[in-house]
Amino acid sequence: MNRHPFIAIEGLDGTGKTTLRKGLFRLWQGLFDVAPLCLLTTNFLSAEHAGQIVEGKYQPSADNRAAYLSAIIADKNETLQRLVRPQRRARPVIADRWLLSDLAFFAVKHDARPQDVYGTLAEGLVDGPDATLLLELSPNDSMRRARSRTGDAVREGWDVHDVQSGIRDAHAEVISSSGSFPLLGTVVRLDATGTPAEVLHSAWTSLEGLGLIPGSSADLEGES
């Protein structure tokens, strides 16, 4: 393996994205003595676009839609250039959400087709994750989990059934033609109804099958 993988974890709120990210971190650290770099879908590394990101995310409107989309592209490019690409020489990179979440956001907040939003994003981005791990759970179950967490875990106007159902529908639309969204990498669907250990095992096995784990058979075949 010449470089470490870049992996995105996606799913509705409450599906266990953070739990899976922590599990993958510990496995890589324990098995290979390397600590993955973990980041978010937005990292505010393009300072001049920070205001547009905040406004577009928390006060979405037709007036700021285009500026928000441009700001996302700028922030992701800065993240790729300053964090992802340099670090992949030394460690895996795991993103808690990445591109699929942006497609879903525009679908539910701007009634925009994922294909159209992706087309704009793809014009500005040159690469993406090797794999997107999509944790699947019904909106009812995901909201119940989200509400059971401590702290300010539930967002008004977002963690509601119609929005979460819209996000799930956007995911399904993308999955139905995932080959049309190459910047997502290989999309791996994971059943999030299992225990954290079961979900972690499924994710790890899938990454092995894709050759993204050092020493896996697919990895060795790729190097031969």
N, C-alpha and C positions, 0 to 999 in steps of 0.2 A: 504494500500500500504506500504509494508515493506521497499522498497527502491524506489528512484525516477528513472525515465526512462533515458535512454541514447538514443538520437535521432540523426540521421544523415540527413542532407539535401543535396541533389544532384541535378544536372541538368547542362545543357550547360551554358556557360557564358552568362549573361544577362537575365537569366530566373527568377531572383528574389530571389536567395538563401539568400543573406544578408537581404533583406527586410523581408522575412519570418522569419528568425532567430530573427530579432529585434522585430517582432510582437509577436512571441511566448514568447520571454523574457518579454515583457511588460505585456502580459496576465498572465503569471505565477506570476510575481511580483505584479500585481494589484489584482488578485483574491486570491492568496495564501500567499502573503507577503514573497515570497522567490525569490531570484535572481538566475536564472540558471547560470551554468558555461558554457561559450562558448569557443570553441577551434577550431583548424584547422585540416586538414588532416595530416599535418606535423607540429610538434611543437618543433623540435630540442632539445628534452630532452635527447637524447643519444649523448653526445658531440663527442664521438669518431667516430660517423657516419655522422656528419654534412657535411663534405666535400664530402662524397659519395652521399649524398642526393642532394646537390647543383649541382654537376657534372652530376649525373644521370638525374636530372630533366631538366637542361638547356642545356646540351650537350649530349643527349642520343646517345649511340652507342652500338654495339654488345659487345665491350670490357668492358663496365661498367654496362651492363644490370644486371648481376647476383649480383654484389656488390650493386647496387641501390635497388634491390628487398630485399636483406638482410638488408640493412640500413632502409628501410621502416618498416620491421618487428620489428627491434630493437627499432625504434622510437615509433611505435604504442604500443609496450609492455611497454615502459617507460611511455608513456602517460596514458595507462590503469592503470598501477600500482601506479603512483604518483598523478594522477589527477582524472581519471574517477571513479575508484572503491572507493577511500576514500570519494569523494564528493557526490556520489549517496546516501549516508546515510543522506545527508542534503538538497540536491538540484538536480534538473534535470541537465543533461549535454547535450548540443546541439553542434554538430560538423558541421561546414561549410565544407562539403565534408568529406568522410572517406574512405571506402573500394572500393565502386563502381567507384570512380574517378581513383583509381590506376589500376583497371581492364581495364578501358577505355584508360588510358594513354599507357599501354603496348600494347593494341590492335592497336592504331593508330601510335605509335612510333616504335614498335618492331614487328608488325604483329603477335602478340601472341594471342592465343585463350584465352578468359576470363576464361574458365574452367581450363586451364593449369596454368595460373597465380594464380588463386584462390587456386588451390591445393597446391602450394608452400606457399602461405600466410597462409592457414589454418593449415599447419604443424607447423607454428611458433606462431600462435595466438590462445589463448584459448577462447576468447569471443569477442563480438561485440555489436553493438547497438540493442535495442529492435525493432526499426523500422527505415527504410530508406525512407524518403519522397523524391520522384523523381518528380521534376518540369519538365513538358514536354512542349516543344515549338519547332517550326520548326527552323532549323539552320538559315534561312534567318531572321526570326523575332528576334531570340536571338542575332544575330550579330548586327542587327539594334539597338536593345536596348543597347547592350554593347558599341557601338560607340557613343551613345547619352550621356553616363555618362561623368562626368568631371574627369580630371586628366588622369593618364596613365593607362586607363582601358583596352585598346586593346593591346594584345601581338602579335608581329610579328611572323609569322610562326605557330601560335596557333589559333588565332581568324580569321581563313580563312575557306571558305565553306567546302573544302574537309576534313579538320581535324574535324570540328564540326559535319559534316555528319558522319564521322567515329566514333566519340564518341556516337552519337545517335544510330548508328547501334550496337555498343557494348552494350549500354543500352538495346536495344531491344533483343539482344541475351540472356542477363542475365535474363530479365523479362520473356522470353519465358519458362525458366526452373528455376524460382527463388527458387524452393525448393532444387535445387542443390547447393545453395549458402547460407547456414544457417547463416553464420557470418554477413550477411546483415540484419538479423532480418526480420520482415514483410515488404515487399516492397509495398509502397503506391504510386500509380501514381496520380499526381495532374495536372490538366489542368492549365497551367501558362498563358493562354491568358486572364484570367479575371483580375479584379482590385486587388490590393494588399489585400483589405478587403475580397474579395471573396475567394482568395487563402488561406488566413489565416483562414477563416471560414471552408473551406474544410479540411484543415490540422487539425484544432482543433477537428472537428467532427470525423475525422478518428482516431485520437489519443484517443478520448473518446471511440470509438467503440472497440479499442484494450485494453481498461482498463488502459491506461497510464496517465490518468488525475485523480487526487484524487477526490473521490466521484462519479465518473461515474458508471453507472450500471454495466459495465463489471468489473470494479475495485472492487465493492462491492461483486459481485458474486464470484470473485476470492478469497476474504478474508473469505467468508462464509463456 
